[in-house]
Amino acid sequence: MPTSSTLIPVTISPEARGFVDRMGQRPELELMIEHARAVVPGLRSIEVVLDEATEEIPAGVVLWAHRDGISPEDDPTHRDWNDWLLSTFPPETCHDFTLLSVYHDDGR
């Protein structure tokens, strides 16, 4: 029987998938997605995209967590996510990924 966390849809852009495959980090991304599904409150969906490099910042993968309207100032999710990320993966992997939230308050 599927759990509610497996019902959270995930989309991965072709650019993000290509970056992850070039870096050899597919298992790490899959673990990050499963962890987000399990711990991000009010999660509706996850959108994984590549954030292109700029002069100041190298390219990296963003996991956009689309969430029910939760007050961002009272939400420890990102701090907890970063703590988990740093305790789970080596620094070179952590450098390539981030989790950001998009809050929706439309009641759907």
Secondary structure, DSSP 8 states (H G I E B T S, - for coil): ---GGGGS-EEE-HHHHHHHHHHT-HHHHHHHHHHHHHHSTTEEEEEEEEE---SSS--EEEEEEEEE---GGG--HHHHHHHHHHHHS-HHHHTTEEEEEEEE-S--
